[in-house]
Amino acid sequence: MTLLPLQPTPAESNVRMNTCTNTPTNTHKNTQDQRALKRQAQEIKPQAGVYAVRHRSSARVLLGASVNVQAVLNRHRFELQLKSHRCMPLQADWSTQGPSAFEFEIVDTVRESDDPAFDRLAELQSLYMLWQEEFDRLGSARYARDAVMPSRGRT
């Protein structure tokens, strides 16, 4: 007589044994948890704002704005480390004086609103213009007159 392997019941099919702890693991529940976490992460909007890359000794500033300010600051650091930054004078200062001579800061952020008429990009552009005027008023030397402002469809 040939014995057939037992087929797991539908409830058991989602349960597997954890080989490290030898305890049952519900893979269906874990997958649902992972999907829920992924959905939550996708719903979080990155912080939009105005940033400055400041050379401490000369007080020169690269002022910019982005819908994802943390990512653009990381991009600036990365490009500078690779010696491939778009702003040659900034890259030259970085190459001669090193990272300790620079300050990367978020100057201001967009205050989000639940109002359906709220235009995040327009708010960011007006915030950027306000900070440009403020830096001009203070007489701050700039690396570039205007950093690239995000437009519709561009981050």
N, C-alpha and C positions, 0 to 999 in steps of 0.2 A: 504494500500500500504506500502510495506517494503522498507525502504531506505538502500541502500548498502553504506558502507563507501567508500569514494573516494580513489582511488589508486593514489599514488604520481607518478608524471611523472618522467622519468629517471633523469632529472636535479634536481628535488626536493628530490629524494631519498637519495642524499648525504648531504642534508641540514637538520640539526636538530636544535632544539632550545636550547640555553644555558639557563639552569634553573636559574642560578644566575643573569644573566644580561638580560634575556628575549630577546636575540638577536639571529639571525640565525648563526649557526656554520656549516661550510662546512667540514664534516668529511673526505671526499675524499681528499681534499687538505691537511688537517692536516696529514693524513696517508702518502701521498706522501712526504711531508716535513720531516716527521719522518724517512722515508726510506732513503731519500737523506742524512740526517744527520748521520744515522747509517752507510751508505756506506762511507761517508767522514771519520768518526771515524775509520773505519776498514782499510782505506787506509793509515792512519798515522802510521808510524813505530815508535815503542818505541826507546828511545835514548840508544844506545849501548855505553859502556864505562868502564873505570877503576874507582874503588871506594876504599875508605879507611875508616875503622872504627878505630878512633884514641883515645887511652886512654890519656887524657891530662897530668896527673901527672907522669906517667911512660914513656910516649912517645911510648908505644908499639902500633903496627899497625896490623890490619888485612887487607891485600890488596887483592883485587879480581877484577874480570871482569865479565860483563854480557851483553847479548844482550838487556836486559831491566834493566838498572842500577837503575832507580827509584824504580822499584818493588823489586829488591833484597835488597836495603837499607831498604825498608819498612819491608821486611821479617826478616832482622837482628834485627830491633827494636822490632818487634812483638815477635820473639823467645826469645829475652832477657827479655822482659816484662813478658813473660809466664814462665821464668826460665827454658827454654828448648833449649837453644842455643847449637849448635853442638860443639863449641869450649869451652871446660870447663874452661880454664884459663880466657877467655874473660867473660864468664858468672860469674865466681867468682868475678872478678873486678867489674862488673856491680852490682852484688848483694850486695857487701860491700860498694861501693862508689856511686852508683846510676847513673841515666841517665845524670846528669849535669857534670859528669866526662868524658863524651865521646863526640866526634865530628864525625858526619857522613858527608862525603864529596865525591863529584864526582871529581876525580883527573883530568880526561881527557875524551874526548868523540871521537867517530869515526866520521870523516868527511865523510858524505855520498857522493856518486858520481853517476852520471847518466850513466857512462861507463858500457856497458853490461858485461865487463870482471871483474868488481869490485866484490870482494869477501869480504863481510862485516865481516864474521867470521874470515877470515885470517887476515884482517886488525885489528880486535879487539885483536887477539892473539899476533900479533907483538907489538901493543900498550901496552899490558899487560907486555910483556917481557921487553920492554923499561923501564917501570915504576918499574918493579922488580929490574932491574939493577940500576936505580936511587936511589931507597930506600936502596939497598945494599951499594951503593957508599957513601951515607950519614950516613951509620951505624945505620939505624933505626932498633930497636928491633921489632920482629914480634911475633904475637900470633901463627900463623901457617906459616910454610915455604912456602907452596903453597896453595892458595885458589883454589877452583875448577874452572877450565876454562870451559866455555860452549863448547860443541862439536856439530856436525851436529845433528839436531833433538832435541836438548836440549836447554832450555832457562835459 
